[in-house]
Each structure stands twice: as structure tokens, then as C-alpha cells.
Amino acid sequence: MAKEKFNIIQSTCIPIAIDNCNTDLIIPARYLASTTRDPKFFGDAFMHDLRYDPAGKPVKDFVMNWPDFCEAPHPGTHEIIIGGQNWGSGSSREHAAWAIAGYGIRVVISSSFADIHRNNLLNCFVLPVVVSKAFHQELFSTIENTPDMEVKVDVPNQTVTNMITGKSEHFEINSYKKYCLMNAYDDIDFLLSNTDKIEQYEKNR
């Protein structure tokens, strides 16, 4: 998983309108036996059994294979997923978050997330953004009419904006996780950044 500081992310989006999209759809169970942490391996496995048929050919009807959404991900292109409600339900496999991060996604927007998956995303430097059902539906409607529409996610101000309609909403994020994302810190990095304070505390005990 890439450690990249979060500030303002403005990107086109991939709409995956699957309610209750579970972690077995996000990454099939057979990939869990792998010992690699190669981001490309898990990115290639992201939504694999919906993206490809048993012969390994792209499924034309699946949104990630549509011409507007099938470009190889790179910074500034398709860094955001608009997912169905209750995104990441099912098993708690952390590999689902690895797959999303490995595909190049930095933000997943939904009206609700499974709690464990939401935390796994944050730990893998993917920001889960919860919006109202009305705004959620507006994003899907806008992208249906304008596939190259962009969404702006302002992490410092905790806002998400539909750049076509101008509609914006505030989203919640744990202050500790926000600090870590904005500084590209995992939990160990955060502790190391406070080494002096920890050592001083030990001396004063």
C-alpha cells in the first residue's frame, strides 16, 4: 500500500452500484492464501470475478470494463469509487482493502460501510467517505449522464463536492486517522514521530 499524504483529491470516479458489495466480491477468497504484499497482485484481483469470466476474458457488461472506466489507473484518473450502500460487508478480510488500494483507489464514497472494512480501508490509506443517501444518489445520477465528471474530496475541511452540480457535503472522520492520512503515517509512523515525547515521559515517570 502506498503511503501518500492526503490533502485535496479531485478525480474521475468508478461507479460500482452494488448494494451490500461484500469482501468476497471485492477480492475472492482464493487470493487470501497468497503470501505476497505486492500491490499490483491485489489490484489485479480487485473485483476479479465480476471483471472476468472463467476463461479470463473481460466481462463487457461490468462497469469496470466499460470504455469510460477501464483505463489503467494512475494518479488523477479514477482514484475514487462511488460504491453501493453497505460497502464491504461480509468477512473481515483485510485483503479487500489491499485490493482497493492496489488498484490505485484513494477514496471510496458510499452512504454506509461495514465497520471492520471501513477501518481496514483507513489502515491501508484509503479514505471511506460516508454521505447522505440523497447525495449518494446524486453522484450516481451525475456520473451516469457525465461519465467524466469529477468529485473533489477536501480532507482538511472534510467536504466532498460534485464538481458538476456544485453540491457539497461534510463528512466525518476520526481526528487521529485524519492526522495520520494527512501526514502519510501508519500507526508505527505515528509512534516514531512522537519518540521524543515518549522518551521524555519515560524519564519523568
Phi, psi and omega per residue, in radians:
M1 nan 2.414 -3.095
A2 -1.462 2.351 3.044
K3 -1.698 1.813 -3.124
E4 -2.291 2.318 -3.099
K5 -1.082 2.448 3.081
F6 -1.695 2.312 3.022
N7 -2.416 -1.638 3.025
I8 -2.030 2.175 3.121
I9 -1.990 2.055 3.083
Q10 -2.148 2.140 -2.956
S11 -2.721 2.755 2.864
T12 -1.206 2.932 -2.986
C13 -2.309 2.712 2.976
I14 -1.838 2.071 3.125
P15 -1.542 1.991 3.092
I16 -2.018 1.536 -2.992
A17 -1.483 1.041 3.123
I18 -1.981 1.871 3.071
D19 -1.204 2.543 -3.121
N20 1.003 0.625 3.105
C21 -1.118 1.913 -3.012
N22 -1.562 2.971 -3.048
T23 -1.221 -0.333 3.080
D24 -1.309 -0.500 3.002
L25 -1.298 -0.702 -3.124
I26 -1.105 -0.733 3.019
I27 -2.613 2.009 -3.117
P28 -1.026 2.611 -3.009
A29 -1.015 -0.508 -3.075
R30 -1.117 -0.341 3.140
Y31 -1.420 -0.195 -3.081
L32 -1.257 -0.320 -3.112
A33 -1.382 -0.191 -3.106
S34 -1.212 2.507 3.119
T35 -1.712 -0.045 -3.124
T36 -1.345 2.732 2.941
R37 -2.085 0.404 3.135
D38 -1.129 2.075 -3.110
P39 -1.012 -0.651 -3.116
K40 -1.129 -0.670 3.128
F41 -1.013 -0.826 -3.109
F42 -1.326 -0.581 3.065
G43 -1.090 -0.680 3.104
D44 -1.169 -0.459 -3.132
A45 -1.476 -0.188 -3.086
F46 -1.049 2.124 3.141
M47 0.961 0.542 -2.948
H48 -0.985 -0.802 -3.010
D49 -1.368 -0.134 2.964
L50 -1.673 -0.510 -3.133
R51 -1.352 -0.552 -3.027
Y52 -2.247 2.582 3.051
D53 -1.479 3.066 -3.096
P54 -1.019 -0.382 3.117
A55 -1.534 0.001 3.116
G56 1.507 0.194 3.130
K57 -1.614 2.478 3.132
P58 -1.013 2.386 3.074
V59 -1.463 1.924 -3.004
K60 -1.083 -0.511 -3.067
D61 -1.391 -0.199 -3.109
F62 -1.492 2.391 -2.971
V63 -0.974 -0.611 -3.098
M64 -1.221 -0.191 3.090
N65 -1.836 0.009 3.067
W66 -1.226 2.580 -3.094
P67 -0.920 -0.620 -3.107
D68 -1.246 -0.311 -2.978
F69 -2.223 0.113 -3.014
C70 -1.771 0.081 3.099
E71 -1.094 2.564 3.066
A72 -1.038 2.296 -3.098
P73 -1.174 2.460 3.031
H74 -2.687 2.846 -3.070
P75 -0.894 2.242 3.124
G76 1.646 -0.160 -3.139
T77 -2.207 2.111 3.077
H78 0.911 0.894 3.056
E79 -1.604 -0.015 -3.089
I80 -2.197 2.386 2.978
I81 -1.895 2.344 2.899
I82 -1.735 1.870 -3.046
G83 -1.795 2.793 3.084
G84 -1.168 2.961 -3.110
Q85 -1.178 2.693 -3.087
N86 0.989 0.825 -3.140
W87 -1.163 2.343 3.046
G88 1.458 0.478 3.107
S89 -1.281 3.058 3.113
G90 1.611 -2.539 -3.045
S91 -1.153 2.808 -3.042
S92 -1.548 0.215 -3.020
R93 -0.890 2.144 3.117
E94 -1.171 -0.397 -3.128
H95 -1.005 -0.481 3.121
A96 -1.103 -0.712 3.081
A97 -1.219 -0.648 3.084
W98 -1.055 -0.702 -3.111
A99 -1.123 -0.760 -3.139
I100 -1.132 -0.791 3.111
A101 -1.127 -0.708 -3.116
G102 -1.135 -0.459 3.119
Y103 -1.359 -0.203 3.125
G104 1.788 0.196 -3.134
I105 -1.466 2.357 3.109
R106 -1.951 -0.350 -3.115
V107 -2.441 2.377 2.953
V108 -2.079 2.213 -3.134
I109 -1.942 2.289 3.104
S110 -2.690 2.965 3.051
S111 -1.459 -0.257 3.070
S112 -2.902 2.669 3.139
F113 -2.275 2.620 2.907
A114 -1.176 2.347 -2.972
D115 -1.021 -0.822 -3.076
I116 -1.151 -0.732 3.127
H117 -1.113 -0.679 3.119
R118 -1.029 -0.782 3.120
N119 -1.177 -0.665 3.098
N120 -1.089 -0.701 3.095
L121 -1.036 -0.830 -3.138
L122 -1.044 -0.704 3.141
N123 -1.198 -0.332 3.135
C124 -1.820 0.316 3.094
F125 1.082 0.700 2.950
V126 -2.131 2.235 -3.065
L127 -1.595 2.051 3.020
P128 -1.519 2.183 -3.098
V129 -2.016 2.117 3.115
V130 -1.696 2.194 3.111
V131 -2.142 2.960 3.115
S132 -1.185 2.758 3.129
K133 -1.074 -0.633 -3.136
A134 -1.150 -0.781 -3.140
F135 -1.214 -0.649 3.084
H136 -0.997 -0.833 3.135
Q137 -1.160 -0.622 3.102
E138 -1.080 -0.709 3.131
L139 -1.082 -0.788 3.112
F140 -1.078 -0.748 -3.116
S141 -1.133 -0.725 -3.125
T142 -1.149 -0.773 -3.116
I143 -1.200 -0.486 3.067
E144 -1.139 -0.687 -3.136
N145 -1.464 -0.509 -3.083
T146 -2.382 1.453 -3.025
P147 -1.011 -0.454 -3.135
D148 -1.631 0.271 3.076
M149 -1.043 2.678 3.135
E150 -2.055 2.637 3.028
V151 -2.061 2.419 3.092
K152 -1.920 2.171 3.090
V153 -1.950 1.952 -3.114
D154 -1.734 1.756 -3.062
V155 -1.210 -0.782 3.118
P156 -0.969 -0.720 -3.107
N157 -1.665 -0.050 3.089
Q158 0.968 0.885 3.093
T159 -2.213 2.635 3.045
V160 -2.223 2.298 -2.995
T161 -2.253 2.297 2.977
N162 -1.384 1.947 -3.018
M163 -1.305 -0.184 3.057
I164 -1.470 -0.865 -3.079
T165 -1.572 -0.355 -3.076
G166 1.448 -0.042 -3.133
K167 -1.212 2.432 -3.092
S168 -2.381 2.572 3.041
E169 -2.338 2.681 3.035
H170 -1.526 2.491 3.067
F171 -2.194 2.709 -3.108
E172 -1.665 2.563 3.020
I173 -2.683 2.442 3.083
N174 -0.988 2.332 -3.038
S175 -1.083 -0.629 3.111
Y176 -1.145 -0.805 -3.139
K177 -1.159 -0.626 3.082
K178 -1.073 -0.798 3.123
Y179 -1.055 -0.764 -3.129
C180 -1.130 -0.771 3.135
L181 -1.097 -0.730 -3.087
M182 -1.241 -0.312 3.111
N183 -1.948 0.092 -3.111
A184 0.994 0.776 3.131
Y185 -1.850 2.325 2.807
D186 -1.582 -3.053 -3.057
D187 -1.094 -0.643 3.129
I188 -1.201 -0.747 3.099
D189 -1.019 -0.706 -3.138
F190 -1.095 -0.777 3.119
L191 -1.090 -0.762 -3.135
L192 -1.116 -0.570 3.131
S193 -1.200 -0.293 -3.137
N194 -1.926 0.380 -3.099
T195 -0.953 -0.793 -3.117
D196 -1.062 -0.735 -3.139
K197 -1.171 -0.681 3.138
I198 -1.141 -0.781 3.134
E199 -1.116 -0.674 3.121
Q200 -1.157 -0.683 3.091
Y201 -1.075 -0.756 3.133
E202 -1.083 -0.684 -3.140
K203 -1.164 -0.575 -3.062
N204 -1.501 -0.179 -3.110
R205 -1.200 nan nan
